Amino acid sequence: MEHARRVGNRLLAALPPADFALLAPHLRKVPLLHDAVLVRSGDRIEHLYFPCSGAIALIMELPNGQTAATAVIGNEGAVGIMTALGPVRSPLTAVVRVAGTALQISPARFQATLERSPAIAGAVQIVTRAMMTQFLHVAACNALHSVEARLARWLLHIHDRTDGGDILPLTQETLSELLGVRRTTVTHVVSALRASRAIKSNRRGQLEIDRQRLEAVACECYKVMSRRIDRIVSQDASRLLHAAPARNGCPPPDFPFAKTDS
């Protein structure tokens, strides 16, 4: 438990000590600043991020400037994991929506450890399965459910990845970006959620939510998606301990990664 608490990211914490030790010297703890863009669509992926806290939205950007969220990632996942397949350009833009911290590593360093560790390769598969689950559910939800229900779902997903409290640092522009709708539509939907008291207030740049009422408004996708992702991460991560041992593994260091950048 102490190891998991210090590492912060659920996937990395589940790795056998020898496998984590391959990564640890190359991991750097960095802040995830609110609204920071970690990678833009079309850019080469320069870093992988394993969030320890906070929430990162993956945004699809279309040529006409329209956007829509495809997933929200917290300490159960990773951003930039496609580099496990080799040098690639990101198909999505990753934006920090709730500030936190992450463990950062270069693609070259990660690729080198991946080739030596079946457990790390297993972690890549877990991240990929969890993200694909989100992508598929979000696609179906966007086609079948109302904007109000979808907004409630996104707010719950983001709230799940905060450190507590019912205040979410989200502007109407951000909500428009998540939903792929105009700000006038967001204004209408937020007003409807306020009328149902699922949103208590929407001060400038902040939403205060009532989680119980928000769950009543959200479509069934929220609970189904959350259960499936948690099952993938929890059950599959437990199997990492039984993976074949890392080649040239070594004991974990006393302090697993470099300290946070200032």
C-alpha positions as CSV (number, residue, x, y, z in Angstrom):
1,M,0.0,0.0,0.0
2,E,2.8,2.4,0.8
3,H,4.4,1.7,-2.6
4,A,1.1,2.3,-4.4
5,R,0.6,5.6,-2.4
6,R,4.1,6.8,-3.3
7,V,3.9,5.9,-7.0
8,G,0.4,7.4,-7.4
9,N,-0.5,5.8,-10.8
10,R,-2.4,2.6,-10.4
11,L,-0.8,0.8,-13.4
12,L,2.8,1.6,-12.4
13,A,2.0,0.7,-8.8
14,A,0.8,-2.7,-9.9
15,L,4.1,-3.6,-11.6
16,P,6.4,-6.2,-9.9
17,P,9.3,-4.4,-8.1
18,A,11.9,-5.5,-10.6
19,D,9.9,-4.3,-13.5
20,F,9.1,-0.9,-11.9
21,A,12.8,-0.6,-11.2
22,L,13.5,-0.6,-14.9
23,L,11.3,2.5,-15.3
24,A,12.0,4.3,-12.0
25,P,15.3,6.0,-12.9
26,H,13.8,7.5,-16.0
27,L,10.5,8.7,-14.4
28,R,10.2,12.4,-13.6
29,K,7.4,13.8,-11.5
30,V,5.9,16.8,-13.2
31,P,2.9,19.1,-12.4
32,L,-0.2,18.9,-14.6
33,L,-1.2,22.6,-14.8
34,H,-4.9,23.4,-15.4
35,D,-5.6,23.9,-19.1
36,A,-2.0,22.8,-20.1
37,V,-1.8,21.1,-23.5
38,L,0.4,18.0,-23.1
39,V,0.3,17.1,-26.8
40,R,-1.6,18.5,-29.8
41,S,-3.2,16.5,-32.6
42,G,-0.7,15.9,-35.4
43,D,2.4,16.6,-33.2
44,R,5.0,13.9,-32.5
45,I,4.5,12.5,-29.0
46,E,7.5,13.6,-27.0
47,H,6.5,12.3,-23.6
48,L,4.4,9.7,-21.9
49,Y,2.4,10.7,-18.9
50,F,1.2,8.4,-16.1
51,P,-1.1,10.7,-14.0
52,C,-1.0,10.4,-10.3
53,S,-3.8,12.9,-9.7
54,G,-5.9,15.2,-11.8
55,A,-7.8,14.7,-15.0
56,I,-6.7,14.8,-18.7
57,A,-9.2,15.1,-21.5
58,L,-8.5,13.6,-24.9
59,I,-10.0,15.8,-27.6
60,M,-10.6,15.1,-31.2
61,E,-10.1,18.2,-33.4
62,L,-11.7,18.4,-36.8
63,P,-10.4,20.5,-39.7
64,N,-13.3,22.9,-39.4
65,G,-12.3,23.7,-35.8
66,Q,-15.0,21.7,-34.1
67,T,-13.9,19.5,-31.1
68,A,-15.3,16.7,-29.0
69,A,-13.9,14.7,-26.1
70,T,-13.3,11.0,-26.6
71,A,-12.0,10.1,-23.1
72,V,-10.9,11.4,-19.7
73,I,-7.8,9.9,-18.2
74,G,-6.8,9.9,-14.5
75,N,-4.5,7.8,-12.3
76,E,-5.9,4.6,-13.8
77,G,-4.2,5.2,-17.2
78,A,-1.6,6.9,-19.3
79,V,-1.3,9.5,-22.1
80,G,0.9,8.9,-25.1
81,I,0.9,5.2,-24.8
82,M,0.7,4.8,-28.6
83,T,4.5,5.4,-28.7
84,A,4.8,1.8,-27.5
85,L,4.1,1.0,-31.2
86,G,7.0,3.2,-32.3
87,P,7.4,6.9,-33.2
88,V,4.0,8.3,-34.0
89,R,2.1,11.6,-34.2
90,S,-0.8,12.0,-31.8
91,P,-4.3,11.7,-33.3
92,L,-5.7,13.5,-30.3
93,T,-5.1,16.6,-28.3
94,A,-4.5,16.0,-24.5
95,V,-5.5,18.8,-22.2
96,V,-5.4,19.0,-18.4
97,R,-8.8,19.7,-17.1
98,V,-8.2,19.2,-13.4
99,A,-4.7,20.0,-12.2
100,G,-2.5,17.3,-10.6
101,T,0.8,15.5,-11.1
102,A,2.1,12.9,-13.4
103,L,5.1,10.7,-13.9
104,Q,6.7,11.6,-17.2
105,I,9.1,9.4,-19.3
106,S,10.5,9.7,-22.9
107,P,9.2,7.3,-25.5
108,A,12.7,6.0,-26.2
109,R,13.3,5.2,-22.5
110,F,9.8,3.6,-22.2
111,Q,10.4,1.5,-25.4
112,A,13.7,0.2,-24.1
113,T,12.1,-1.0,-20.8
114,L,9.1,-2.4,-22.7
115,E,11.3,-4.8,-24.6
116,R,12.7,-6.2,-21.4
117,S,9.5,-6.5,-19.4
118,P,6.4,-8.6,-20.1
119,A,4.7,-6.9,-17.2
120,I,5.2,-3.4,-18.7
121,A,4.0,-4.8,-22.0
122,G,0.9,-6.0,-20.1
123,A,0.4,-2.6,-18.6
124,V,0.4,-1.2,-22.2
125,Q,-2.4,-3.6,-23.1
126,I,-4.4,-2.6,-20.0
127,V,-4.2,1.1,-21.0
128,T,-5.2,0.3,-24.5
129,R,-8.2,-1.8,-23.5
130,A,-9.4,0.8,-21.0
131,M,-9.1,3.6,-23.6
132,M,-10.8,1.6,-26.3
133,T,-13.6,0.9,-23.9
134,Q,-14.0,4.6,-23.3
135,F,-13.8,5.5,-27.0
136,L,-16.5,2.9,-27.9
137,H,-18.9,3.9,-25.1
138,V,-18.5,7.6,-25.9
139,A,-19.2,7.1,-29.6
140,A,-22.4,5.2,-28.7
141,C,-23.4,7.7,-26.1
142,N,-23.0,10.6,-28.4
143,A,-25.3,9.0,-30.9
144,L,-28.0,7.8,-28.6
145,H,-28.3,10.2,-25.6
146,S,-29.2,13.8,-24.9
147,V,-26.7,16.6,-24.4
148,E,-27.9,17.0,-20.8
149,A,-27.3,13.3,-20.0
150,R,-23.9,13.4,-21.8
151,L,-22.8,16.5,-19.9
152,A,-23.8,14.9,-16.6
153,R,-21.7,11.8,-17.6
154,W,-18.6,13.9,-18.4
155,L,-18.9,15.9,-15.1
156,L,-19.1,12.6,-13.2
157,H,-16.1,11.2,-15.0
158,I,-14.1,14.3,-14.2
159,H,-15.3,14.4,-10.6
160,D,-14.1,10.8,-10.1
161,R,-10.6,11.9,-10.9
162,T,-10.5,14.9,-8.6
163,D,-9.0,14.8,-5.0
164,G,-12.4,15.6,-3.4
165,G,-14.8,18.5,-3.2
166,D,-17.7,19.3,-5.5
167,I,-16.2,22.3,-7.3
168,L,-15.0,21.6,-10.8
169,P,-12.8,24.1,-12.6
170,L,-14.7,24.1,-15.9
171,T,-15.7,27.0,-18.1
172,Q,-18.6,27.0,-20.6
173,E,-16.0,27.0,-23.3
174,T,-14.4,23.8,-21.9
175,L,-17.9,22.2,-21.7
176,S,-18.5,23.1,-25.3
177,E,-15.2,21.5,-26.2
178,L,-16.0,18.3,-24.3
179,L,-19.5,18.0,-25.8
180,G,-18.9,19.1,-29.3
181,V,-21.7,21.6,-29.2
182,R,-22.1,25.4,-29.3
183,R,-21.8,27.5,-26.2
184,T,-25.4,28.6,-26.5
185,T,-26.3,24.9,-26.2
186,V,-24.1,24.6,-23.2
187,T,-25.8,27.6,-21.5
188,H,-29.2,26.0,-22.0
189,V,-28.0,22.6,-20.7
190,V,-26.3,24.1,-17.6
191,S,-29.5,26.1,-16.9
192,A,-31.5,22.8,-17.1
193,L,-29.1,21.1,-14.7
194,R,-29.3,24.0,-12.3
195,A,-33.1,23.8,-12.4
196,S,-32.8,20.1,-11.4
197,R,-30.3,21.1,-8.7
198,A,-27.7,18.7,-10.2
199,I,-25.5,21.9,-10.6
200,K,-25.7,24.1,-7.5
201,S,-23.9,27.1,-9.1
202,N,-21.9,28.0,-12.1
203,R,-19.6,30.8,-11.1
204,R,-17.2,32.1,-13.7
205,G,-14.9,29.2,-14.5
206,Q,-16.3,26.9,-11.8
207,L,-19.2,24.4,-11.5
208,E,-20.5,23.3,-8.1
209,I,-22.2,19.9,-8.5
210,D,-24.6,17.8,-6.5
211,R,-23.2,14.4,-7.3
212,Q,-26.3,12.4,-6.3
213,R,-28.6,14.5,-8.5
214,L,-26.0,14.5,-11.3
215,E,-26.0,10.7,-11.3
216,A,-29.8,10.7,-11.6
217,V,-29.5,12.8,-14.7
218,A,-26.6,10.9,-16.4
219,C,-27.3,8.1,-18.8
220,E,-26.5,4.5,-18.0
221,C,-23.3,4.9,-19.9
222,Y,-21.6,6.5,-16.8
223,K,-22.0,3.5,-14.5
224,V,-21.5,0.9,-17.2
225,M,-18.3,2.6,-18.5
226,S,-16.9,3.2,-15.0
227,R,-17.5,-0.4,-13.9
228,R,-15.9,-1.8,-17.1
229,I,-12.8,0.4,-16.9
230,D,-12.3,-0.3,-13.2
231,R,-12.6,-4.0,-13.9
232,I,-10.0,-3.9,-16.7
233,V,-7.6,-1.9,-14.5
234,S,-8.1,-3.7,-11.2
235,Q,-8.4,-7.3,-12.4
236,D,-5.8,-7.1,-15.2
237,A,-3.4,-5.1,-13.2
238,S,-3.4,-7.8,-10.5
239,R,-2.2,-10.3,-13.1
240,L,0.9,-8.2,-13.8
241,L,2.5,-9.6,-10.6
242,H,2.4,-13.1,-12.3
243,A,4.0,-12.0,-15.5
244,A,7.4,-13.4,-16.5
245,P,10.3,-11.7,-14.7
246,A,11.9,-8.7,-16.3
247,R,15.3,-9.3,-17.9
248,N,18.1,-7.8,-16.0
249,G,15.7,-6.6,-13.4
250,C,17.0,-4.9,-10.2
251,P,15.6,-4.0,-6.8
252,P,13.5,-0.9,-6.7
253,P,15.3,2.3,-5.6
254,D,14.6,3.9,-2.3
255,F,13.2,7.0,-4.0
256,P,11.4,5.9,-7.2
257,F,11.6,9.0,-9.4
258,A,13.0,12.5,-9.7
259,K,11.3,15.2,-7.8
260,T,8.6,17.5,-9.3
261,D,9.7,20.2,-11.7
262,S,9.0,23.7,-10.3
